[in-house]
Amino acid sequence: MQAIIRPTQIQEIVPLDPVVEKYHNASKYAAGGAIIPADTTVSWNKELSPILWRASFPEEIQKILVSYENPDSDITNSDLELVGGILSNEAAAQTFDIRQ
């Protein structure tokens, strides 16, 4: 098996300033957040406006969330917060060039 060799990325040596600031939160019903671009951010649609996003969770997820009424379930609010983080990353990637 051959090792894959790739060039070193500049941000692996010298950390770059973030191109966006992201804030998100989640509850039983939905996740949402804001993405604020920096002055140096490159937008896919040439506009540097902040992005607000929201995504509702399906009722199946809401029903099986851990609660006082459902203490033995597998899905916790922390899981929904992690999903919110992934959705925030996806919203940023679809709107701004965050490859580096």
C-alpha positions as CSV (number, residue, x, y, z in Angstrom):
1,M,0.0,0.0,0.0
2,Q,1.4,3.4,-1.0
3,A,1.4,6.4,1.3
4,I,-0.5,9.4,0.0
5,I,1.8,12.4,-0.1
6,R,0.3,15.9,-0.2
7,P,1.8,19.3,0.0
8,T,1.7,21.1,3.4
9,Q,-1.0,23.7,3.6
10,I,0.1,27.2,4.8
11,Q,-2.5,27.1,7.6
12,E,-0.9,24.0,9.0
13,I,2.2,26.0,9.7
14,V,0.9,29.5,10.3
15,P,-2.8,29.7,11.5
16,L,-4.8,32.1,9.3
17,D,-7.5,34.5,10.6
18,P,-11.0,33.0,10.5
19,V,-13.0,33.9,7.4
20,V,-16.3,33.6,9.2
21,E,-17.7,33.7,12.7
22,K,-20.4,31.1,13.4
23,Y,-22.9,31.0,16.2
24,H,-25.5,28.2,16.5
25,N,-27.9,26.7,19.0
26,A,-30.4,23.9,19.1
27,S,-33.5,22.9,21.0
28,K,-36.0,20.0,20.8
29,Y,-37.7,21.7,17.8
30,A,-35.0,23.2,15.6
31,A,-31.4,24.3,15.2
32,G,-30.4,27.7,13.9
33,G,-27.6,30.2,13.8
34,A,-25.8,33.1,12.3
35,I,-22.7,33.2,10.0
36,I,-20.9,36.5,9.9
37,P,-18.3,37.0,7.2
38,A,-15.0,38.8,7.7
39,D,-13.9,41.6,5.4
40,T,-11.5,39.2,3.6
41,T,-14.2,36.5,3.0
42,V,-14.9,35.4,-0.5
43,S,-18.6,34.8,-1.2
44,W,-19.9,32.4,-3.8
45,N,-22.6,34.9,-4.8
46,K,-20.4,38.0,-4.5
47,E,-22.4,39.3,-1.5
48,L,-20.9,39.6,2.1
49,S,-24.1,39.8,4.1
50,P,-24.5,37.8,7.3
51,I,-26.4,34.6,6.9
52,L,-29.2,33.5,9.2
53,W,-30.3,29.8,9.0
54,R,-32.8,27.6,10.7
55,A,-33.7,23.9,10.3
56,S,-36.5,22.1,12.1
57,F,-36.0,18.6,13.5
58,P,-38.4,15.9,12.3
59,E,-41.2,14.9,14.8
60,E,-39.6,11.4,15.0
61,I,-36.5,13.0,16.6
62,Q,-38.6,15.3,18.8
63,K,-40.5,12.3,20.2
64,I,-37.4,10.3,21.2
65,L,-35.4,13.1,22.7
66,V,-34.3,12.4,26.3
67,S,-36.7,14.2,28.7
68,Y,-38.4,13.7,32.1
69,E,-41.1,11.8,30.2
70,N,-38.6,9.8,28.1
71,P,-35.5,9.2,30.3
72,D,-34.3,6.0,28.5
73,S,-33.9,7.4,25.0
74,D,-30.6,7.6,23.1
75,I,-30.8,11.2,21.6
76,T,-29.9,14.1,23.9
77,N,-29.9,17.8,23.4
78,S,-26.1,17.6,23.1
79,D,-26.6,15.4,20.0
80,L,-28.8,18.1,18.5
81,E,-26.2,20.8,19.3
82,L,-23.6,18.7,17.4
83,V,-26.1,18.5,14.5
84,G,-26.4,22.3,14.7
85,G,-22.7,22.6,14.4
86,I,-22.6,20.5,11.3
87,L,-25.5,22.4,9.7
88,S,-23.7,25.7,10.5
89,N,-20.6,24.4,8.7
90,E,-22.7,23.3,5.7
91,A,-24.4,26.7,5.5
92,A,-21.1,28.5,5.6
93,A,-19.6,26.2,2.9
94,Q,-22.6,26.8,0.6
95,T,-22.3,30.5,1.0
96,F,-18.7,31.4,1.4
97,D,-15.3,30.0,0.2
98,I,-14.0,28.5,3.5
99,R,-11.8,25.9,1.9
100,Q,-8.6,27.3,3.5
